Amino acid sequence: MNWDFEPSMYALAVCNNQAKIFEDIQEIYEKDALDFITKFMHSEVAERMDIGITAFNNTGSKQLGEYFVSITHDILPLTQNRHTAALSWMGYMYRYWAWMGMPSKEIINIAPAEKAYMLFGGYHTLAIQEAVRLFMQKR
């Protein structure tokens, strides 16, 4: 893990793109947000995004979200609306964490979607590195 990670403009754009995908889960795709996020973070799409420059990192949030929904047929339907600011933060935080050097599959195991969503209120004002440290301490 690179605790001193200084993101490039490109890395921040990719973080923002994933934040937008997670934010749009409910409204555009009508899918359960936490189920979507868990499956996304365990997917080959996220794994390929982890390696750096890939077509997925250069794909718009709407196109990437549509692609993921089209290849993942078992995402639960929307039954409960979640706070979109929390979902956006989760998308940004998870991708930033991946840029720090941890694979998405490990991240979602350390900070499951349900836990990250629940801790949004206390963690979203922290620097991402500090939020990551806290998640890793509580595993």
C-alpha positions as CSV (number, residue, x, y, z in Angstrom):
1,M,0.0,0.0,0.0
2,N,1.2,3.4,-0.9
3,W,0.1,5.6,2.0
4,D,1.8,8.6,0.4
5,F,-0.1,8.2,-2.9
6,E,-0.5,11.6,-4.7
7,P,-3.2,11.1,-7.4
8,S,-2.8,12.5,-10.9
9,M,-5.6,14.3,-12.6
10,Y,-6.3,11.1,-14.5
11,A,-6.6,9.1,-11.3
12,L,-8.9,11.6,-9.7
13,A,-11.1,11.5,-12.9
14,V,-11.3,7.8,-12.6
15,C,-12.3,8.1,-9.0
16,N,-15.0,10.6,-9.9
17,N,-16.2,8.3,-12.7
18,Q,-16.7,5.4,-10.3
19,A,-18.4,7.7,-7.8
20,K,-20.9,8.7,-10.5
21,I,-21.6,5.0,-11.4
22,F,-22.3,4.2,-7.7
23,E,-24.4,7.4,-7.4
24,D,-26.5,6.5,-10.4
25,I,-27.2,2.8,-9.5
26,Q,-30.7,3.4,-8.1
27,E,-32.0,6.1,-10.4
28,I,-30.7,5.0,-13.8
29,Y,-30.4,1.2,-13.3
30,E,-33.0,0.6,-10.6
31,K,-30.7,-1.9,-8.9
32,D,-30.0,-2.4,-5.2
33,A,-27.0,-0.2,-4.6
34,L,-25.1,-2.3,-2.0
35,D,-25.6,-5.5,-4.1
36,F,-24.4,-3.7,-7.2
37,I,-21.3,-2.2,-5.4
38,T,-20.3,-5.6,-3.9
39,K,-20.6,-7.4,-7.3
40,F,-18.9,-4.5,-9.1
41,M,-15.9,-4.6,-6.7
42,H,-15.6,-8.4,-7.1
43,S,-15.8,-8.2,-10.9
44,E,-13.3,-8.5,-13.7
45,V,-14.2,-4.9,-14.6
46,A,-13.0,-3.6,-11.3
47,E,-10.0,-5.9,-11.4
48,R,-9.0,-4.4,-14.8
49,M,-9.5,-0.9,-13.5
50,D,-7.1,-1.7,-10.7
51,I,-4.2,-2.3,-13.1
52,G,-4.2,1.3,-14.2
53,I,-4.8,2.5,-17.8
54,T,-7.5,0.4,-19.3
55,A,-10.5,1.1,-21.6
56,F,-12.7,0.8,-18.5
57,N,-11.0,3.8,-16.9
58,N,-11.6,5.8,-20.0
59,T,-15.2,4.9,-20.4
60,G,-18.0,7.3,-19.3
61,S,-19.9,6.4,-16.1
62,K,-23.1,5.8,-18.0
63,Q,-21.6,3.5,-20.5
64,L,-19.6,1.6,-17.9
65,G,-22.6,1.2,-15.7
66,E,-24.8,0.0,-18.6
67,Y,-22.1,-2.4,-19.6
68,F,-21.7,-3.8,-16.1
69,V,-25.5,-4.2,-15.6
70,S,-25.7,-5.9,-19.0
71,I,-23.1,-8.6,-18.1
72,T,-24.2,-9.1,-14.5
73,H,-27.7,-10.5,-14.6
74,D,-28.1,-11.3,-10.9
75,I,-28.0,-7.8,-9.4
76,L,-30.9,-7.5,-7.0
77,P,-33.7,-5.0,-8.0
78,L,-34.1,-1.8,-6.1
79,T,-36.1,-2.2,-3.0
80,Q,-34.7,0.5,-0.7
81,N,-33.3,3.9,-1.8
82,R,-29.9,4.7,-0.3
83,H,-28.4,8.2,0.3
84,T,-26.7,9.1,-3.0
85,A,-24.0,11.2,-1.4
86,A,-22.9,8.1,0.6
87,L,-22.9,5.9,-2.6
88,S,-20.9,8.5,-4.4
89,W,-18.3,8.7,-1.6
90,M,-18.0,5.0,-1.5
91,G,-17.3,4.8,-5.2
92,Y,-14.7,7.5,-4.9
93,M,-13.1,6.1,-1.8
94,Y,-12.9,2.5,-3.1
95,R,-11.3,3.6,-6.4
96,Y,-8.8,5.9,-4.6
97,W,-8.0,3.0,-2.3
98,A,-7.3,0.8,-5.3
99,W,-5.0,3.5,-6.7
100,M,-3.1,3.3,-3.4
101,G,-2.3,-0.3,-4.3
102,M,-4.9,-2.7,-3.0
103,P,-7.1,-4.8,-5.4
104,S,-10.8,-4.1,-5.4
105,K,-11.6,-7.6,-4.2
106,E,-9.6,-7.1,-1.1
107,I,-11.0,-3.7,-0.5
108,I,-14.6,-4.8,-0.5
109,N,-13.7,-7.6,1.9
110,I,-12.1,-5.2,4.3
111,A,-14.8,-2.6,3.9
112,P,-18.0,-4.3,2.8
113,A,-20.6,-2.1,1.1
114,E,-23.0,-2.3,4.1
115,K,-20.2,-1.2,6.5
116,A,-18.9,1.6,4.3
117,Y,-22.5,2.9,3.9
118,M,-23.1,2.8,7.6
119,L,-19.8,4.6,8.4
120,F,-20.3,7.3,5.8
121,G,-21.5,9.9,8.3
122,G,-18.3,9.7,10.3
123,Y,-15.8,8.9,7.6
124,H,-16.7,11.1,4.6
125,T,-15.1,14.2,6.1
126,L,-11.7,12.5,6.5
127,A,-8.9,12.4,4.0
128,I,-9.2,9.1,2.0
129,Q,-6.0,7.8,3.5
130,E,-7.3,8.3,7.0
131,A,-10.6,6.5,6.2
132,V,-8.6,3.6,4.7
133,R,-6.5,3.4,7.8
134,L,-9.6,3.2,10.0
135,F,-11.2,0.5,7.8
136,M,-8.0,-1.5,8.0
137,Q,-7.7,-1.2,11.8
138,K,-11.3,-2.4,12.3
139,R,-11.1,-5.5,10.1
